[in-house]
């Protein structure tokens, strides 16, 4: 108990050795961030299959939910399990990330003074990442909970969710926050751990920063096109299909 108290005040143990806990927490934060960043890119590619048509999107859902193994409606719980697992990792990453946010006026002044004196681009990127991460904590959690508690996935059900109740605005904000936060996060991971460092770190930094913006612009464009496709399908269904039949089940997909 005494050792824990001393470590809490001084950041080192009673034997004057620095605690390894911050490094371990940083490693966990980096690992969860890497997983979520790569998952985000895979998720965006999956969602973008709507650009190939409803059948293409539904086919991917069919494969992702392992319905080729069984026609049981309980196979939709695959989505629930995945969404819950990602939500837990998301909360762990968010909790670890909040350790580094300025939580009082003194810390805020220290950050602003450091940012002003250094005038470094990566410091500004960190602030963008912090702000988008704060917004994502609420919007991202809501999105994952919606997916985890849904009756299933299909192009019509997703388009209905996007089209009604101004949910397109919700997903528009979430799209920009996710892409900016994830892209900056993966870039900062590469810089922090020295991945792809090469012989010239400065040249590598420029290349990674350029690649980050190219990838972010690509996924933002892909996300906007996908959102527009869902809105188009939702608008068509709303005007041409009876409201009761619009609740298309995730299980009723045309066989390929």
N, C-alpha and C positions, 0 to 999 in steps of 0.2 A: 504494500500500500504506500509506504514511504517513497520507494523507488518510482512508483507510478506518479505520485504527486510532484516529485522533483523533476521528472521527465516532462510533465505537463507544463511546468513553469519555465524551465530552462531549455527544453528541447534536447536534453541529454541525460543519460542515466547517472546514478549516484557515483559510479566509477569514472565519471567524466567522459565516457565514450558517447558519441552522438548516436541518437536513436536511428535505427534502420527503418522504422515504421513509415516515415514520409516517402522513402525510396520505394518501399513495397506498395504503398498506396498509389504512387505515380505509375508504377508498373501495371497495376490493375486498371488504373484509369486509361493508360495507353492501350492495353489489351482490349478493354471493352469498347474504346473509341475506334480502334482498328476494325473490330468486328462490326460495329454499327455502321461505319463508313462504307465498308465493302457490301454489307447487307443493303444499305441504301441504294447503291449503284445497281445491284442485282434486282432489287425491288422496282426501280425505275424502268429497267429493261423489260421486266415482266409486265408492268402496267402498260408500257408502250406497245404491247402486242395488240391493244385495242385499235391501233392505227391500221392494222391488217384486217380488221373486221371483228364482229362479235364472235364469230365461230372460232377464230384464232385465239382470242382471249379466253373463251370458255374451255377450249382444248387445253390450254396451259393450266387453268384452274383444275381441270380434270386430272392432269398429271401431278400437279403439286399436292393435291389432296389424296393422292394414291388410290383414286377410284377405279383404276384399272385392276386393282387387286380384289376389290369387292364393290358391289353396287349398293351396299348398305348406306342409308342416309347418315349413319353415325360417322362415316368417313369425313364428313365436313368438320368434325372435331379436330382434324389434323390442323386446320387453320387456327382454331382456338388455342391449341397447344403451342403452336409456333408463335402466335401473337402474344400469349402470356409469357413465354420464355424471353422474347425480345423485350417485352415491357419490363421484366425484372432486370435484365441487363441494362436497359435504358435508365432505370431508377438508380442502379448502382453507379453508372457512369455520371449521372447528374449529381448525385450526392458527393462523389469524389471531386467533381469539377467545381462545386460550390465552395470548396475549401479555399480556392485561390481568388475568389471574388472579394473586392473591397467592401467590407460590411459596416464600416463606420466612416465618419468624416475624415479622421486622421489617415486611414488607409487610402481613402479616395484622393486626398491631397498628395500623398506620397506617389500614388500612381500617376496623377496628372503632372506632377513635377518631373517624374522620371520620363514620361512620354514626351513632355515639352523639351527637356534637355537633350534627350537622345534623338528625337525626331526620326524615329526608325519605323519603316513601313510595317515590319512584323508586329510591332507594338499596337499599331492601329488595327491590324488584322486580328490580334487577340481580343481587342475591345469589340469588334464586330462579332467575333465568335461568342463572346460572353453574352452580348445582347440577344443574338439569335438563339443561343442556348436557353436563355431565360424564357423566351417566347415558346420555344419548342417544348419546354417542360410541361406546359399546359396543353398546347395544341397536339403535340406528338402523343402525349398520354391519352388524350381524348380519342385520337384516331385509332390507336392500338386497342383501346377498350371497345370502340365501335366494332372493329373487325373481330375481336375476340367474342363478342356477344351477339354477332349477327347470325342469321339462320343459314348462311352459306354465301358463296360468292358467285356472281355471274355478271355478264356485261350489262344486262338490263337492270339488275339490282344496284350495281355500282353507279350507273348513269342516273337512276332515280335519286340516289342519295346525293349525288353531286348537283343535280338540277334543282331539287326542291329545297325550300327554306334557306336560300342563299348559302348553301354549303359550298358552292363553287368558290365563294370568297374565302371561306375557311381554308380550303385546300390550296388556294392561290397563295395566301400568306405562308402556309406551312411549306409549300414547295420552295419558295425563296429562302426561308429560314433553314430548311434542311440542306439545300444545296450549298448555300454559303457556309453554314456551320461545318458540314461534313467535308467540303473541299478544303477549307482553311485548316480544319483539324488534321486531315491526312497529310497536308503539306507540312504542318508544324511537327507532326510525328516524324516525318522523314528528316527534318532538320534537327530535332531533339536527339534522336537516336543514331544520327549519322548514316542513314540509309542512302545509298546511291551517291555517297559523298565524292568519290573519285579523287583525282590528284589536285583539283582546284576547287575548294569549297565555295568560293565566291561565284565561280561560273556555274557550279551545280545549283546554288541557291537561285540564280537567275533562271536557269532552265526549269527548275521545279516550280517556281512561281509562275512562269509562263504556262507550263503544263497545267497548273492548278486552274488558272483562269480559262484556258481552252476547254478543259474537262467540265468546269462549272457552267460555262456558256452552253456547251453541248447538252448537258443534262437539264439545264433550265429550258432550253428550246424544246427538248424531247418532252419534258413535263408539261409545258404549255400546250404543245400539240395534242398530247394525250388528254389533258383536261378539256380542250376544245372538242375532241372527239366524243368524250363522255357527255358533254353538254349538248352536242348535236343529237346524239342518240336519245338523251333524256327529253329534249324538246320534241323530237319526232314521236316518241312514245306517248308523251303527254297530250299531243294534239290528234293522234291517230288511233290510240288504243284505249279501250275502256279502262277506267281506273282500277277495277277489281282484277282484271287480267294482267295489269302492269306489274303486279307483284310476282314477277316471274321467278319460279323456284330455281335454285342453283342446280337441282338434280335433273331438270328437264332440258337437256342439251342435245341438239341433233347429233346423231352418230356419224362419225366420220367414215 
